[in-house]
Amino acid sequence: MDGMPEHASDLARRAVEQGVEPERALDQACVPAMDYVGQRFGCREMYLPDVMAASEAMKAAVGVLEPEMRRRGGERKTRGTVVLGTVKGDIHEIGKSLVSIMLSAAGFQVHDLGVSVATEAFAAKSREVGADIVGVSALLTTTMTVQRSVVESLDRAGLRPQLKIMVGGAPVTRKWAEEIGADGYAKNAAEAVTLARDFMAAKLGACR
């Protein structure tokens, strides 16, 4: 939470040396810490540089813990697979990248397509990786209409039954999300993580 990568990696090494299971260290230390950072960011008690610093510390800890999990013959359990990108014609990246960082920290496998992503690329990547969630960002009033095209593209591809679509960005609203047929709206990265968790909880519940 203090954004100290060297300290985070040192603590991760010490945890492993003391017999703490690497996955436990991730799920009971790193993830709750990033959740707290996300909550404080959502409440405007922390700012973007703080979150980016915290994410670098998280990456440093993960860099120690994940290789140790592989060495022991295990892998971190993913909470779900997300395809994420900013729509065609829009090159804004910070908000989308922050969502990517927070989702990864929360245990999701994230495929970040970047910015100015072609509409059909969302569907193609979703089919390739078996996405559970597609996140579609737009930061301009002139590009938010492309979000509708992405939803329609996923419909045409026949992917909607197995995935959920969430949208976000400065001009985007809950009403707009409903209008274009998206499954949810998040106004910031912390809300995006909560929404993704809710999607997966509902999906897992329906599969039981």
N, C-alpha and C positions, 0 to 999 in steps of 0.2 A: 504493500500500500504506500510505502514511502518512496518507491521508485528507485531502489538500490539493487541493480542487477548482480553485482559481485556478491553482495550480502545474501541475496536470494539463492544464488547457486551454491554458496558455501553452506547455507542452512539445509539445502536439499541434499548435499553430499553428507552432511552430518546426520541427517535423518536416516539415509540409507545405511551408513556405518553403524548406527544404533539399532538397526533391525526393523525400521519402519518400512512397511510395504510401499513401493513407489506409487502404486495407484491410490493407496490411502492418503499419502502425502499430497497428491494432486487434488483428490476429491474432498479432503477434509481441511486442507490448508490453502492451497493456491486458488481453487475455484471460489470458496467463500470470500476470500480476500478480494478477488476481482468483482464478485457480486456486490460487495460493499462499496467498492470504488464506483461501480456503475450506478448504484443507488445514490451516492453522494453527488455524482455528476448530474443525474436526473434532477436532484434537488438544488443544483447550482451551488453546492458546497465545495465541489472540486471542478477544475476546468480542464480543457482539452490537453494542455501540456502535462497536467498531473496524470491523466488517464494514459497518455502515451508512455510516460515514464513508468507507470505501474505495469503496463503491458510488456515493456522491455524486461522488467524484473520477472514477470511471469514467464516470458520466453526463456530467460536464463535458468530458472528453476526447472522448467519442462525439458530444457536441453540436457540436464543431468538425469532427470527421472525417467524420461521415455527410453533412452538407451538401456537403462538398468532394467526396465520392464522387458524389453526385447531380449536382453541377455538371460533373463530368467524364463524365457519362453512364453511370455505373455504380451498382450497388447492392451492399450487403454480402451475401455469400452466406449464407443461413440454413442452420444445421446440422439443422433440423427444426422442426416446428410443434407446440407444446405447449398444451393446454388445462388450466388449473389452477384449483382452488377448494377451499374448505372446505365440508364437507357441510351439508345442511339441519339447522338447530337448533343449529349450532355457530358462534360468532362469534369464535373465536380466529383472529388474523390474522398475528401476527409471524412464526411459523415458515413459513407459506405464502408470505408476502411475501418472506422471505429466499430461499426456493427460487426464486421468480420472478425476483428480482434476479440471483441467481447463474446461472440458466439464460440470462437475457438477456445477461449479460456473456460467457457462453460461446458466444454466437452463435445461440442458439435464438430463434425468434419465439414469444413467450409471450402467450397470451390469458388474463389473470387474471380469473376470474369473481367474485372476492371471497369473502365469507363467507356462511354459511347459504344455500348454493346448492341450488336445487331439483334433485332427482335427474335429471329429464329434461333439465335445462338442459345438463348435461355432454354428453349425446348430441347435442342440437340444435346446440350450438356446434361440437362435433367434426365433425359433418357439414358445417356451414357453411364451416369453414376448412380442411377436409381434414387434420385432426390426425393426427400420427404418434404422439403420446404424450398420455395423459390422466393428470394427477396429482391424487390425491384425498386431502385432508388431513382428519384428525379428531383432536381433542385431548381428547376425553372418552370414557370407557368407554360412556356412554349414547348417544353419536353414532357411534362407530366401526362399529356394525352397519349404519349407512346406507351405508358403503363397499360392502357387499355389494349393496345395492340399486342403486348406481351401476354396478357391474360387470354386474349382471343387465340393467339398462337398456341398456347398450352392446351386450350380447349380443342383446337383442330388436331393437335398431335395425339389426342386421346389420353393425356397425362393427368387430367384433373382428378380422376377418382383416387389416385394414389398419392397426391401431394397437395400441399396448401400454399397459397400465395399471400405474402405480406408485402405491403408497399409503405414507402416513407419518403421524406424529403420536405424541404421548407414549405412549398406551396400545397402539399398534400394534406388532406383531412380525412377523418373517418367517413364522412359523407361521400367523399370522392371514391374511397375504397369500396364502399357499398355499391356505388353507381356503376363502377366498372367490373364488378363481380369478383373482386379480391376477397380473400378470406379474413384479412385482418390488416390493421394499421398500427404503426408504432411511431411515436413522435421523436424518440431518441433511442440510443443503443441499449440502454437498460430495459426499456419497454420491449425492444425487439427480442431480447433474450427471454424475457418473461413470456412473450407471445409464442416464441418458438417452443419453449418448454410446455406451454399449454397445448399447443398443437400436438406435440408428441405424446403427452399424457392422454389426450383424447384418442389418438390413433392406437396406442397400446391398449387402452381400455376397450376399444371396439374390437380388437383382435383376440381378446380373451374369451 
